[in-house]
Amino acid sequence: MTVPYAIQIEHVWTEFGDTASGTSKVVHQDINLCLEHGEILGVVGASGCGKTTLLREIIGLQTPSRGEVIVMGQSLKQANADHGQRLRHDCGVLFQKGALFSVLNVFDNIAFPLRELGIKDEALIERIVFMKLSMVGLSDHDAWLKPADLSGGMIKRVALARSMVMEPGLLLLDEPTSGLDPISSEDFVSLLSELHKALNFTVVMVTHDLDILRDLCTKVAVLADNQLVAFGTLAEVLDGKHPFIEKFFYNKRARRVFQYQEATHG
Amino acid sequence: MTDKQSSPDNPPLFEILAQQGGPSCVKLSGDWNIRSLVKSPDLRGKISKNAKLKTLQWDLRSIDVLDSASALILWQAWGGQVPTALQLKPEHQRLFDLWQAQVLPVVEPPASHFSLFFSYTQQLLLGFWGQLLNVVGLLGQLLLDLAYLLVHPREIPRAEISITIYDAGVRALGITALVGFLIGIVLSYLSALQLKTFGAEIYIIDILGLSIIRELGPLLAAILVAGRSGSAMTAQLGIMRVTEELDALSAMGISHSLRLILPKVAALVIVMPLLSAWTSAAALIGGMFSAQNTLDISYQQFFLKIPDVVPLVNVFIGLGKSAVFGLMIALIACHFGFRIKPNTESLGNETTNSVVAAITVVIMVDAVFAILFMGVGMP
């Protein structure tokens, strides 16, 4: 049995604070979207418009006030503890700052999900960990470093390796290229694109990076004014008439990015 | 590789099919991923047992999902090579090629137990010496800062000192009063039992007055402040290291010792004698309360007799050593705070070390005071 969509978000409303005392803040108003398996979705929007909140709702770290989030055919609202756990096992999450365990070295960080699963065969763990390390472009020597000794780009790579070690069907990335230099950022894009080709997972990422949207994402969702104002391929989104789209995709910098693409790739 | 999203219940299956006129064939089907393999441990045993038989054919075409870890388990069972009679989906071929091509790094052997023990002892001794030097250095820096502030009184960090006095002093009033009161009751009650047998009830005032004002009050207050505020100061500095706030201060040219250490030390030196007096008072009230109930010694009698049996110098000894306790607690808290490395383990360890060291040093300093003022203030 295969499930039709990787992610379905149905009429999701999110409010923070206390509605009774009138101090509540509405973050999402009636958000709807469906994402098929194997797609790469880029979520864009101004700061504070609830992109990360949406991602947290998909992970199940936060519950929407109203509406439903269905991940891999399973509604998070109806999921019991066991189902919820199984669902999390099929998700890899890359947090904005990596969220590596600071007491563990790189090797143990990546091996952590495997050991938690109950695998005792250290030789097997070693092979898998070194394979993932080489997949994200890190050398064997890096395996023994502690997170405090890593650069920002390396932390992102290790965190990506950890999120992929179980080869999940769904990868959730929170601003994967923020804080990276353009070269590392470019490397990250090609790395993710190669991994996606090989493992064919579904990706949802929150990003501000126009290059990623252009080169990697098969779908783009635009959040503005607490609503989903556009959802579709990049070309479809670019046709949108919302003022935020105008501002975000047609400012000077964005024009340069897209013009360069046209000039080089036609 | 999850080439197709699986439903949760599609377990990995292992069958041996006998074929007419040819070798038997192992047929694998279902979802072969690391999670399902861990759930069925006997499957791995079956694979490794059958993988040794070189004559078997392997048919992997019915596998729906195969991830690279499962491919590794199969590949390892086959002895690090793909069997000649293997049939599989073309998209799964890549997974086996992946492991075929992997070169494992040579892992350095761990150091022997003896050298580990040696290096541990060496580190312990060097570490202690280094820490001692560091605390002395902090004290020296503090004196330099004080001299600087005498010349530049406008730069005295008044706000920080005031905040620390409030946090470490005012907010500790409740707990110190409670603990002091209860200890006073207990001490008075236990002493009363002994004194009654000798008919020396009236000496309860001497015992309580001297022991609480000179020893217990300052010590109780110091131990409570070390546990309460010392740990908080260490953790605060540690978090500032983790969030790079310390670096931000340095980058702005702001001295750590002047803005972070000195206010804490100054505040505790000011607030500790006050807290100690407060704790002593609470303990005396508790003692008085208990003495009235068990020995029928009235409050009036207690108040009238205390100045006679406890010479005033004891009050000053108590206040004086409280100030030194405050200095030591703040210095040790800051010393351990700056030692914290940006990881969670270090944060926990150093905070514990800070509290343990502060309480130990407080008791050691108390012993030094006891020896120095042995003949002073006795009635």
Interface residues (C-beta under 8 A of the other chain):
Chain A: M1 T2 V3 A6 H37 M72 R86 H89 F101 S102 V103 L114 L117 G118 I119 L124 E126 R127 I128 F130 M131 S134 D140 A143 K146 P147 A148 M166 E167 P168 G169 A198 L199 N200 F201
Chain B: M1 T2 D3 K4 Q5 S6 S7 P8 N33 I34 R35 V38 D67 S68 A69 L72 I73 Q76 R94 L98 W99 Q102 L104 P105 V107 K341 P342 N343 T344 E345
